[in-house]
Amino acid sequence: MAKIAELKGQTIVNISMETEEFYERGDSDERNAKITQLNFHMESGDTYHMYHGQDCCEQVYIEEIVGDLGSLIGLPILEAEKASNGPKEIEGGYGGEEQWTFYKLGTNRGHVNIRWYGTSNGYYSMGVSFSKNTTKEWWSDDDDDEEGA
């Protein structure tokens, strides 16, 4: 697994994404497409993948992107950080857990905050993986260490 800090000093030339359909939070029967993977294509030829390997009884997706991803393209990355609130019990829930993971990336042109949201029955990981030159790997979303992805 790679670390988000590896992006510092590198230049992104393209960002692509993948989506999956999820039920909305709450009692809704409505399904909406959510971003589940961002791919950062670098000037060096490397590609970094930010994703979560979905499993039973959990959902992890990008809930919000604040800022313009386009501001990250064509200039060296100056800021690349990760923060997470760690799993906590869902208030009023039935024993489930939720977790937010935040990534902050920035160039001289602007900053972007990527907020991942995960829910689980408490058994499955809600961690976000960050890998270099690989694709999704089954069971590879355990990268929850504080310095991690």
C-alpha positions in Angstrom: 0.0 0.0 0.0 1.1 3.5 -0.7 0.8 6.6 1.5 -1.0 9.8 0.4 2.1 11.8 1.3 3.8 10.1 -1.7 1.9 12.6 -3.9 3.8 15.6 -2.6 6.1 17.0 -5.2 4.5 15.0 -8.0 2.2 16.3 -10.8 -1.2 14.9 -11.6 -2.0 14.9 -15.3 -5.5 13.3 -15.1 -8.1 12.2 -12.5 -10.6 9.5 -13.2 -13.3 8.0 -11.0 -15.5 4.9 -10.7 -19.0 4.8 -9.2 -21.3 2.2 -7.6 -25.0 2.4 -6.6 -25.9 2.6 -2.9 -29.1 3.1 -0.9 -29.4 6.5 0.7 -28.8 6.8 4.4 -31.9 6.5 6.6 -35.1 4.6 5.6 -35.0 5.5 1.9 -35.4 2.9 -0.8 -33.7 5.2 -3.2 -30.4 4.2 -4.8 -27.9 6.8 -6.0 -24.5 6.5 -7.7 -21.6 7.3 -5.4 -17.9 7.7 -6.2 -16.0 4.6 -4.9 -12.7 5.1 -6.5 -10.4 8.0 -7.6 -7.5 7.3 -9.9 -4.7 9.9 -9.9 -2.6 9.6 -13.2 0.8 11.1 -12.6 3.3 12.8 -15.0 5.8 10.1 -14.0 3.5 7.4 -15.6 2.4 6.0 -12.2 -1.2 5.8 -11.2 -2.4 6.0 -7.6 -5.8 4.5 -6.7 -7.9 5.7 -3.7 -10.7 3.2 -3.1 -12.5 0.8 -0.7 -13.0 -2.9 -1.4 -16.7 -3.2 -0.7 -17.9 -6.2 1.2 -21.0 -7.5 2.9 -22.8 -5.5 5.5 -20.9 -2.2 4.9 -20.9 0.7 2.5 -18.0 3.1 2.0 -18.0 5.9 -0.6 -17.0 9.5 -1.2 -19.8 11.5 0.3 -18.4 14.9 -0.7 -15.6 16.6 -2.6 -15.1 20.2 -1.7 -13.1 22.1 -4.2 -12.3 21.6 -7.9 -10.4 18.4 -8.7 -9.2 20.2 -11.8 -7.1 22.6 -9.6 -4.9 19.6 -8.8 -4.0 18.9 -12.4 -0.8 20.2 -14.0 1.0 21.6 -10.9 3.1 19.9 -8.2 1.1 18.7 -5.2 2.2 20.7 -2.2 -0.2 19.3 0.4 -1.3 15.6 0.8 -2.8 14.7 4.2 -5.2 12.1 5.7 -7.4 12.4 8.8 -10.1 10.1 10.2 -12.5 10.2 13.1 -12.2 6.4 13.6 -15.2 4.1 13.9 -17.9 5.2 16.3 -21.3 3.7 17.1 -24.2 5.1 15.0 -26.4 7.2 17.3 -29.9 5.6 17.6 -28.6 2.7 15.5 -28.7 -1.0 16.0 -25.1 -1.6 16.9 -23.7 -0.4 13.6 -20.7 1.9 13.2 -19.8 4.8 11.0 -16.5 6.5 10.1 -15.4 9.5 8.1 -12.0 9.7 6.4 -10.8 13.0 5.0 -8.1 13.6 2.4 -6.7 17.0 1.7 -4.8 17.7 -1.5 -3.4 21.1 -2.6 -1.4 22.9 -5.2 -0.7 26.6 -5.8 -4.0 26.7 -7.7 -6.2 25.4 -4.9 -7.1 22.8 -2.3 -9.5 19.9 -2.5 -11.0 18.0 0.5 -12.3 14.5 -0.2 -14.7 13.1 2.5 -15.2 9.4 2.5 -18.1 8.0 4.6 -18.5 4.4 5.8 -21.0 2.4 7.7 -20.7 -1.2 8.9 -22.4 -3.7 11.1 -19.2 -3.4 13.3 -17.4 -6.4 11.9 -16.3 -5.1 8.4 -13.6 -2.5 7.8 -14.6 1.0 6.6 -11.0 1.9 5.8 -10.0 3.6 2.6 -7.1 2.1 0.6 -4.4 4.0 -1.3 -2.3 2.0 -3.7 0.2 2.7 -6.5 0.1 1.0 -9.9 -2.4 -1.6 -8.9 -6.1 -2.1 -9.1 -8.6 -3.1 -6.5 -7.4 -6.0 -4.4 -9.8 -8.2 -2.5 -9.5 -7.6 1.3 -7.0 -4.8 0.9 -8.9 -2.1 2.7 -7.2 -2.6 6.1 -5.0 0.5 5.8 -6.4 2.3 8.8 -3.1 3.3 10.5 -2.8 6.9 11.5 0.0 7.7 9.1 -1.7 5.6 6.4 -3.1 6.2 3.0 
